[in-house]
Amino acid sequence: MTGVRQISPFDRILYLKSLPELGELSSEQIARMAGVADEVQFEAGETIYEPGNVPSSFYVIASGTVDLQRTDGPVQTFGAPESMGFVEMFAEASNTGAVAATDMITLRFSRQDLLEVFEEDFELLQNSIFNMAKYHLSLLRQVIGGTRRGDWEQVVEIPEGRPFDLLERLIMIRQGDLFSAVGLEAVVMMATSMKEVHWSAGDVLWEPGDPSGAMFIIVTGEVEAHLDGDESFHAGPGYPLGNLESLAHQPRWYRPVAQKDIIALRADHETFFDVMEDDFEVAETYLKAMATGILSAQEAVIRAGGKVVPDRRG
């Protein structure tokens, strides 16, 4: 790649600042991100990573194009300002390989460096979660119609005449992928902050366009969520109803109607972020859970004949 110019530290900051996913960050935060980036160049035809090999870094494309080959779909070609490897890196799973389609210049961020930056500046972590939720939501809108969500089994008896106590809440939320993998103190903090809510069969939980900001983990009952047109999806115990739009700072986008009496645990995302800030282990686990969900949604979109961009990083 003779004659390819290097990206100066100042140019890195300007380039990262121009990316939609990072545009709302301060100059100091952008500089912190640029400080942990390595410039890596690839020649046309060079393999960046192979399907099944989990990348330990992700790459922001500064120039050139890349061919992404999925094991479950066709080759897709992407260029700047897309990125590659972020979702696979945090999901610790991959069904995608990347090969330089032309000579490329990229900015590489290692997983370890990113986690250290996120721990030092929690707003950077929040920005990543916001972008991942926004991307996941865009995928989910394409494939959620006609599906059923939620797979908890009833592991505690539903109390009559009183709310769930702390132990019952702990047992229930430990069933989820996120809270089964983090320390007891963090789970107690989250369980204590949740509020028990009830709806009767036939109740409308909210209307499209209503403000979000909280998720409702269904404990018992069933919801039919009406989408645009005639489509709908069903959600039962364990499903975090309203989670993604709240994290993505977007309004409600479907009309959930209780099919049976519902008991749910309401979790405000500000409280959830407080838990993550106090216990970074929760943040790491949540990044993995979100990335895993995105991979599943990408696969569903591809099976339905759709096209996905590589990923959406923080």
C-alpha positions in Angstrom: 0.0 0.0 0.0 2.7 2.4 -1.0 1.7 6.0 -1.1 -1.3 5.6 1.3 -1.3 8.5 3.8 -1.3 8.0 7.5 -4.1 9.4 9.6 -2.8 12.1 11.9 -4.1 12.2 15.6 -6.0 15.4 14.8 -7.6 13.8 11.7 -8.7 10.8 13.7 -10.5 13.1 16.1 -12.2 15.0 13.2 -13.2 11.8 11.5 -14.6 10.2 14.6 -16.5 13.4 15.4 -18.1 13.2 12.0 -19.6 9.8 12.6 -23.4 9.9 13.4 -22.9 7.5 16.3 -20.4 9.7 18.1 -21.5 13.2 17.0 -23.1 14.0 20.3 -20.0 13.3 22.4 -17.8 16.1 23.6 -14.5 16.9 22.0 -12.7 15.5 25.1 -14.6 12.2 24.8 -13.9 11.9 21.1 -10.2 12.6 21.8 -10.3 9.8 24.5 -11.7 7.4 21.9 -9.2 8.5 19.3 -6.4 8.0 21.8 -7.0 4.2 22.0 -7.4 3.7 18.2 -4.7 2.1 16.1 -4.4 2.8 12.4 -4.4 -0.5 10.5 -4.2 -0.8 6.7 -5.3 -3.8 4.6 -4.5 -4.6 1.0 -7.2 -5.7 -1.4 -7.9 -9.4 -0.9 -6.4 -9.5 2.6 -8.5 -11.4 5.2 -9.3 -9.3 8.3 -11.1 -12.1 10.2 -12.7 -15.4 9.2 -16.2 -16.7 9.9 -16.4 -18.4 13.3 -13.3 -16.6 14.7 -14.4 -14.0 17.2 -12.6 -10.8 16.6 -10.8 -9.2 19.6 -11.1 -5.8 18.0 -13.5 -3.9 15.9 -12.7 -1.6 13.0 -14.0 1.7 11.8 -13.5 2.1 8.0 -11.8 5.3 7.1 -11.3 4.5 3.4 -11.8 1.6 1.1 -14.4 -1.2 1.1 -14.8 -4.5 2.8 -16.6 -7.7 1.8 -18.5 -9.3 4.7 -19.4 -13.0 4.2 -22.0 -14.4 6.5 -22.4 -18.2 6.9 -26.2 -17.6 6.5 -26.2 -15.1 3.7 -24.6 -13.5 0.6 -21.5 -11.4 0.5 -22.2 -7.7 1.2 -19.8 -4.9 0.5 -19.5 -1.9 2.8 -17.3 1.2 3.1 -16.8 4.3 5.2 -18.2 5.2 7.6 -19.4 1.7 8.5 -17.6 -0.5 11.1 -17.1 -4.2 11.5 -16.7 -6.6 14.3 -18.2 -4.6 17.2 -21.2 -6.8 17.7 -19.3 -10.1 17.2 -16.5 -8.9 19.6 -18.9 -8.3 22.5 -21.2 -11.2 21.7 -18.2 -13.5 21.8 -19.7 -15.2 18.7 -19.3 -14.8 15.0 -20.9 -16.0 11.8 -19.2 -13.4 9.7 -15.9 -13.1 7.9 -14.3 -9.9 6.6 -12.0 -9.5 3.5 -10.7 -6.2 2.2 -12.4 -5.6 -1.2 -10.0 -2.7 -1.9 -7.0 -1.2 -0.2 -8.3 0.0 3.2 -7.4 2.3 6.0 -9.2 1.5 9.3 -9.1 2.6 12.9 -8.9 -0.4 15.2 -10.3 -0.5 18.8 -9.5 -3.5 21.0 -12.1 -4.9 23.3 -9.9 -4.3 26.3 -9.2 -0.7 25.5 -12.8 0.0 24.9 -13.9 -1.5 28.2 -11.2 0.6 30.0 -12.5 3.7 28.3 -16.1 2.9 29.1 -15.2 2.3 32.8 -13.4 5.6 33.0 -16.2 7.6 31.3 -19.6 6.1 31.8 -21.2 8.4 29.2 -19.2 6.6 26.5 -20.8 3.3 27.6 -24.2 4.9 27.7 -23.6 6.2 24.1 -22.7 2.7 23.0 -25.8 1.2 24.6 -28.0 3.9 23.0 -26.6 3.1 19.5 -26.8 -0.7 19.9 -30.5 -0.3 21.1 -31.3 1.9 18.2 -29.8 -0.5 15.7 -31.4 -3.6 17.3 -34.7 -1.8 17.3 -34.4 -1.1 13.5 -33.8 -4.9 13.0 -36.6 -6.0 15.3 -39.2 -3.9 13.6 -38.6 -5.9 10.4 -39.1 -9.4 11.9 -41.1 -9.2 15.1 -44.5 -9.6 13.5 -46.1 -13.0 14.0 -43.6 -14.1 16.7 -43.9 -14.9 20.4 -41.5 -13.5 23.0 -40.7 -14.6 26.5 -39.6 -18.0 27.8 -39.6 -17.9 31.6 -41.1 -20.7 33.6 -43.2 -20.0 36.7 -40.6 -20.7 39.4 -42.4 -18.9 42.3 -46.0 -19.1 43.4 -47.9 -15.9 42.6 -48.8 -14.4 46.0 -52.3 -13.3 46.7 -53.1 -10.0 48.5 -49.5 -8.9 48.7 -46.7 -7.8 46.3 -43.7 -10.0 45.6 -41.1 -9.9 48.3 -37.4 -9.4 47.6 -36.5 -13.1 47.6 -39.3 -13.8 45.1 -38.0 -11.0 42.8 -34.5 -12.3 43.0 -35.5 -15.8 42.1 -37.5 -14.5 39.1 -35.0 -12.1 37.6 -32.2 -14.6 38.0 -33.9 -16.6 35.2 -32.9 -13.9 32.7 -29.6 -14.1 30.8 -28.4 -10.8 32.2 -28.9 -11.3 35.9 -28.0 -14.9 36.0 -24.4 -13.9 35.3 -23.8 -11.0 37.6 -23.1 -10.7 41.3 -25.7 -10.9 44.0 -25.3 -7.3 45.2 -26.1 -5.9 41.7 -29.1 -8.2 41.4 -30.4 -7.1 44.8 -30.0 -3.4 43.8 -32.0 -4.0 40.6 -34.7 -6.1 42.3 -35.1 -3.5 45.1 -35.6 -0.7 42.6 -38.3 -2.5 40.5 -41.9 -1.6 41.0 -44.7 -4.2 40.7 -47.4 -3.2 38.3 -50.7 -4.9 37.4 -53.0 -4.8 34.3 -56.3 -6.6 33.8 -57.2 -8.5 30.7 -58.3 -6.1 28.0 -56.2 -3.2 29.3 -54.1 -1.2 26.8 -50.7 -0.7 28.3 -49.8 2.3 26.1 -50.3 3.8 22.6 -47.8 4.2 19.8 -46.1 7.6 20.2 -46.3 7.6 24.0 -43.0 8.4 25.8 -40.9 5.4 26.8 -38.2 5.3 29.5 -39.0 2.1 31.3 -39.2 -1.6 30.6 -41.8 -4.0 32.1 -40.6 -7.5 32.7 -43.7 -9.7 32.4 -44.0 -12.1 35.4 -47.3 -13.6 34.5 -49.9 -13.0 31.8 -49.8 -12.5 28.1 -49.7 -9.4 25.8 -50.7 -9.0 22.2 -48.7 -6.1 20.7 -50.4 -4.6 17.7 -48.0 -3.2 15.0 -48.7 -1.1 11.9 -51.2 -2.8 9.6 -52.7 -6.1 10.7 -49.5 -7.6 12.2 -48.9 -8.2 15.9 -46.6 -10.2 18.2 -47.2 -11.9 21.5 -45.2 -11.6 24.7 -45.3 -13.6 27.9 -43.3 -14.2 31.1 -39.7 -13.0 31.0 -40.1 -10.6 28.1 -38.8 -7.0 28.8 -41.6 -5.2 27.2 -40.6 -1.7 26.0 -36.9 -2.2 26.7 -35.3 -1.3 23.4 -37.2 1.9 22.6 -36.4 3.2 26.1 -32.7 2.6 25.7 -32.8 4.1 22.2 -34.7 7.2 23.5 -37.5 6.6 21.1 -41.3 6.7 21.7 -43.5 3.6 22.0 -44.1 2.0 18.6 -46.7 -0.7 19.2 -50.0 -1.0 21.1 -49.8 -3.8 23.7 -53.1 -5.2 24.9 -53.3 -7.5 27.9 -54.8 -10.9 26.9 -54.7 -12.2 30.4 -54.3 -10.4 33.8 -50.7 -9.3 33.9 -48.2 -8.8 36.7 -44.9 -7.1 35.7 -41.9 -5.6 37.2 -41.1 -2.1 36.1 -37.5 -1.1 35.7 -36.6 2.5 35.0 -33.5 2.7 32.8 -31.9 5.5 34.8 -31.9 3.1 37.8 -30.4 0.4 35.6 -27.6 2.7 34.5 -26.9 3.5 38.2 -26.5 -0.2 38.8 -24.1 -0.5 35.9 -22.1 2.5 37.0 -21.7 1.1 40.5 -20.8 -2.4 39.2 -19.0 -2.5 35.9 -19.4 -6.3 35.7 -23.1 -5.6 35.1 -22.2 -3.3 32.2 -19.9 -5.9 30.6 -22.6 -8.6 30.9 -25.2 -6.3 29.5 -23.0 -5.4 26.5 -22.7 -9.1 25.7 -26.5 -9.7 26.1 -27.3 -6.8 23.8 -24.7 -7.9 21.2 -26.1 -11.5 21.3 -29.6 -10.2 20.7 -28.4 -8.1 17.8 -26.8 -11.2 16.2 -30.0 -13.1 16.5 -32.0 -10.2 15.0 -29.5 -9.9 12.1 -29.9 -13.6 11.4 -33.7 -13.3 11.4 -33.6 -10.4 9.0 -31.4 -12.3 6.6 -33.6 -15.4 6.8 -36.5 -13.1 5.9 -34.6 -11.9 2.8 -33.5 -8.6 4.2 -30.2 -6.8 4.2 -28.3 -5.6 7.3 -25.4 -3.2 7.7 -22.4 -4.6 9.5 -23.2 -3.3 13.0 -23.7 -0.1 15.0 -21.0 0.7 17.4 -20.8 3.2 20.2 
